[in-house]
Amino acid sequence: MTQTKRPRGRPKSQFTESSAGTMQALDRALSVLTAIAQHDGISLTDLSRALDIPTATTHRILTTLQSKDFLRFDEERQDWSIGIEAYRTGVAYLKRAGLADMGRPVMRALMEETGETANLAVPDGAEVVFIGQIETPNPIRAFFPPGSRTPMHASGTGKAILAALPEARRARLLPATGLPGFTARTHVSLASLTADLDTIRARGWSFDRDERYEGMSCIGAAIFNDRGEPCAGISISGPSSRFAEDRLAGFGSAVAAAARQITARIAGHPAA
């Protein structure tokens, strides 16, 4: 009995010179689409100059993408911007790949770079909920099972998110009468917490030493959605003995860079 072979995702034939022109055109079209996505409207001349593609060629690419609704042309402003089909394509990607899935390779790289457990959490009211973790192979390590919750004010990830929120929205989340304490280092007053959040916002990453659990430290940074709102946070956590003063700046930079990577992966951006 002869079995029908299933079609493969890639052809057996290798790339040939005859398809070079087609691939170059596709490469240029994708470059045009990517460049326009980074602007709130751009003219043909500026786009051609930025990409170093002849104006006539750029215009052919633009009109082709416009015919498929990937781009739109504003007659009044005489500039080009992203069309509805590009938006639908992006939405389809975001639906297929959830935050935890998109964050996992970044978390793994962060764990390998720092040697500490990497965590991913999302806000829920005045708490954060952990939705992902890549554990360090170190025998002594932090562990937060998916679904674990902790108050924002006593969490590295939570403080990073709070610091990125507008003041009015933050005020609605935090009680004016004081905050629950867990250790001697927990911020229990709004004045103390606010001062820490000001530092976090200026620095780009948070630091929690023994504020939720004695002997445990955490460094976190906020992840932003497409509206510039903090929608999640990434952090590293471990024994405080491994978070020495001379390591904090390097840890903080690594966590902040990881947050920016995930923000870019979900098509987000920090608030202006």
C-alpha positions as CSV (number, residue, x, y, z in Angstrom):
1,M,0.0,0.0,0.0
2,T,1.4,3.3,-1.0
3,Q,1.3,6.0,1.6
4,T,0.8,9.6,0.6
5,K,3.4,11.8,2.1
6,R,2.3,14.8,4.1
7,P,3.3,18.2,2.7
8,R,6.3,19.7,4.4
9,G,6.6,23.3,5.6
10,R,9.7,23.8,3.3
11,P,10.3,22.7,-0.2
12,K,13.2,20.3,-1.0
13,S,14.6,22.5,-3.7
14,Q,17.3,25.0,-2.6
15,F,17.2,28.7,-3.2
16,T,18.1,29.6,-6.8
17,E,19.3,32.8,-8.4
18,S,16.1,33.0,-10.4
19,S,14.2,33.8,-7.2
20,A,16.7,36.4,-6.0
21,G,14.7,39.3,-7.4
22,T,11.5,38.1,-5.7
23,M,13.3,37.7,-2.4
24,Q,14.8,41.2,-2.7
25,A,11.4,42.7,-3.3
26,L,9.9,40.8,-0.4
27,D,12.8,41.9,1.9
28,R,12.3,45.5,0.8
29,A,8.5,45.3,1.4
30,L,9.0,44.0,4.9
31,S,11.5,46.7,5.6
32,V,9.0,49.3,4.5
33,L,6.3,47.8,6.6
34,T,8.6,47.6,9.7
35,A,9.7,51.2,9.2
36,I,6.2,52.6,8.9
37,A,5.2,50.7,12.0
38,Q,7.7,52.8,13.9
39,H,6.2,56.1,12.9
40,D,2.8,57.8,13.3
41,G,2.7,58.6,9.6
42,I,5.7,59.1,7.3
43,S,6.0,60.7,3.8
44,L,7.2,58.8,0.7
45,T,10.4,61.0,0.5
46,D,11.3,60.5,4.2
47,L,10.7,56.8,4.0
48,S,12.7,56.4,0.8
49,R,15.6,58.3,2.3
50,A,15.5,56.4,5.6
51,L,15.6,53.0,3.8
52,D,17.9,54.1,1.0
53,I,15.5,52.7,-1.6
54,P,14.7,54.6,-4.8
55,T,11.6,56.7,-4.5
56,A,9.9,54.9,-7.5
57,T,10.6,51.5,-6.0
58,T,9.4,52.6,-2.6
59,H,6.1,53.9,-4.1
60,R,5.4,50.6,-5.9
61,I,5.9,48.8,-2.6
62,L,3.7,51.2,-0.8
63,T,0.8,50.9,-3.3
64,T,1.1,47.1,-3.3
65,L,0.8,47.0,0.5
66,Q,-2.0,49.5,0.4
67,S,-4.0,47.3,-2.1
68,K,-3.9,44.5,0.5
69,D,-4.8,47.0,3.4
70,F,-1.5,46.5,5.1
71,L,-0.9,50.3,4.7
72,R,-3.1,53.3,4.4
73,F,-2.4,56.7,2.7
74,D,-3.7,59.9,4.3
75,E,-4.6,62.3,1.4
76,E,-4.7,65.3,3.6
77,R,-1.4,64.8,5.4
78,Q,0.2,63.1,2.4
79,D,1.8,60.4,4.6
80,W,1.6,56.6,5.0
81,S,0.7,54.6,8.1
82,I,-0.2,51.1,9.2
83,G,-3.4,49.6,7.8
84,I,-6.0,47.3,9.2
85,E,-4.5,44.1,7.9
86,A,-1.2,44.7,9.6
87,Y,-3.2,45.2,12.9
88,R,-5.1,42.0,12.3
89,T,-1.9,40.1,11.7
90,G,-0.4,41.4,14.9
91,V,-3.5,40.6,16.9
92,A,-3.4,37.0,15.5
93,Y,0.2,36.6,16.7
94,L,-0.7,37.9,20.2
95,K,-3.7,35.6,20.5
96,R,-1.6,32.6,19.5
97,A,1.4,33.4,21.7
98,G,0.5,34.3,25.3
99,L,2.6,36.5,27.6
100,A,4.0,33.5,29.4
101,D,5.0,31.8,26.2
102,M,6.6,34.9,24.8
103,G,8.4,35.6,28.0
104,R,9.8,32.1,28.6
105,P,12.9,32.4,26.4
106,V,13.7,35.8,27.8
107,M,13.3,34.4,31.3
108,R,15.6,31.5,30.6
109,A,18.3,33.8,29.2
110,L,17.9,36.1,32.3
111,M,18.3,33.1,34.6
112,E,21.4,31.9,32.8
113,E,22.9,35.4,32.9
114,T,22.3,36.1,36.6
115,G,22.3,32.6,38.0
116,E,19.0,33.4,39.9
117,T,15.4,32.2,39.4
118,A,13.5,34.3,36.9
119,N,9.8,35.1,37.5
120,L,6.9,36.5,35.5
121,A,3.9,38.0,37.2
122,V,0.8,40.1,36.3
123,P,-1.1,42.6,38.5
124,D,-4.5,41.8,40.0
125,G,-5.8,44.6,42.1
126,A,-3.2,45.4,44.8
127,E,-1.4,42.0,44.3
128,V,0.7,40.4,41.7
129,V,0.0,36.8,40.5
130,F,3.0,34.7,39.3
131,I,2.3,33.1,36.0
132,G,5.7,31.7,35.1
133,Q,9.1,30.8,36.5
134,I,12.5,29.5,35.3
135,E,14.3,28.0,38.3
136,T,18.0,28.3,38.8
137,P,19.9,25.1,39.2
138,N,21.4,26.4,42.5
139,P,20.3,24.1,45.4
140,I,19.1,27.1,47.4
141,R,16.6,29.1,45.4
142,A,13.3,30.9,45.4
143,F,10.1,29.1,44.3
144,F,6.7,30.7,43.5
145,P,4.3,28.2,41.9
146,P,2.0,29.5,39.2
147,G,-1.0,31.2,40.8
148,S,1.0,32.4,43.9
149,R,0.0,35.9,45.0
150,T,1.8,38.5,46.9
151,P,1.0,42.2,47.8
152,M,2.5,44.7,45.4
153,H,4.1,46.8,48.1
154,A,6.1,43.9,49.4
155,S,7.3,42.5,46.1
156,G,10.0,43.4,43.7
157,T,7.8,42.8,40.7
158,G,4.9,44.6,42.3
159,K,6.9,47.7,43.3
160,A,8.2,47.9,39.7
161,I,4.6,47.9,38.4
162,L,3.5,50.4,41.0
163,A,6.3,52.7,40.1
164,A,5.2,52.7,36.5
165,L,1.6,53.5,37.2
166,P,0.1,57.1,37.1
167,E,-0.1,58.5,40.6
168,A,-3.9,58.6,40.6
169,R,-4.2,55.0,39.6
170,R,-1.6,53.9,42.2
171,A,-3.5,55.8,44.9
172,R,-6.6,53.8,44.2
173,L,-4.8,50.6,44.8
174,L,-3.0,51.4,48.0
175,P,-4.8,52.1,51.4
176,A,-4.2,55.5,52.8
177,T,-4.2,54.1,56.4
178,G,-1.1,52.1,56.2
179,L,0.2,48.9,54.6
180,P,0.5,45.4,56.1
181,G,3.9,44.5,57.3
182,F,5.6,41.0,56.8
183,T,9.1,41.7,58.0
184,A,11.0,44.5,59.7
185,R,11.9,45.8,56.2
186,T,8.4,46.0,54.7
187,H,7.2,49.4,53.7
188,V,4.2,50.0,56.0
189,S,3.8,53.7,55.3
190,L,2.8,55.4,52.0
191,A,5.6,57.9,52.5
192,S,8.3,55.3,52.7
193,L,6.9,53.3,49.8
194,T,6.5,56.4,47.6
195,A,10.1,57.4,48.2
196,D,11.2,53.9,47.1
197,L,8.9,54.1,44.0
198,D,10.4,57.4,43.0
199,T,13.9,55.8,43.1
200,I,12.6,52.8,41.1
201,R,11.1,54.9,38.4
202,A,14.3,56.9,38.0
203,R,16.5,53.8,38.0
204,G,14.4,51.5,35.9
205,W,14.3,48.5,38.3
206,S,13.1,47.7,41.8
207,F,14.9,46.1,44.7
208,D,13.3,44.1,47.5
209,R,15.6,42.9,50.3
210,D,13.8,40.8,52.9
211,E,10.6,42.9,52.5
212,R,8.3,39.9,52.0
213,Y,10.4,37.0,53.4
214,E,13.4,37.1,55.7
215,G,16.5,36.2,53.8
216,M,15.0,36.5,50.3
217,S,15.7,39.3,47.8
218,C,14.2,40.2,44.4
219,I,14.9,42.7,41.6
220,G,12.1,43.5,39.2
221,A,11.1,45.6,36.2
222,A,7.8,46.5,34.5
223,I,6.6,45.2,31.2
224,F,4.3,47.5,29.1
225,N,1.5,46.9,26.7
226,D,0.6,48.6,23.5
227,R,-1.0,51.5,25.4
228,G,2.1,52.2,27.4
229,E,0.6,50.7,30.6
230,P,2.4,48.3,32.9
231,C,0.7,45.0,32.3
232,A,3.2,42.6,33.9
233,G,6.7,42.4,35.5
234,I,9.7,40.2,35.3
235,S,12.1,39.6,38.2
236,I,14.9,37.5,39.6
237,S,14.8,36.2,43.2
238,G,17.0,34.3,45.5
239,P,18.7,34.3,48.9
240,S,19.8,37.7,50.0
241,S,23.3,36.5,50.6
242,R,23.7,36.2,46.8
243,F,22.4,39.8,46.2
244,A,25.5,41.6,47.4
245,E,25.8,45.3,46.9
246,D,28.4,45.1,44.1
247,R,26.1,42.8,42.1
248,L,22.9,44.9,42.3
249,A,23.6,47.2,39.4
250,G,24.4,44.4,37.0
251,F,21.4,42.4,38.1
252,G,19.2,45.5,37.8
253,S,20.4,46.2,34.2
254,A,19.8,42.6,33.2
255,V,16.3,42.5,34.5
256,A,15.4,45.9,33.0
257,A,16.8,44.7,29.6
258,A,14.7,41.5,29.9
259,A,11.6,43.6,30.6
260,R,12.3,45.7,27.5
261,Q,12.6,42.6,25.4
262,I,9.3,41.2,26.5
263,T,7.7,44.6,26.0
264,A,8.9,44.6,22.4
265,R,7.7,41.0,21.9
266,I,4.2,41.9,22.8
267,A,4.3,45.1,20.7
268,G,4.3,47.3,23.8
269,H,6.1,50.5,24.7
270,P,6.7,52.4,27.9
271,A,4.5,55.4,28.6
272,A,5.8,58.6,27.0
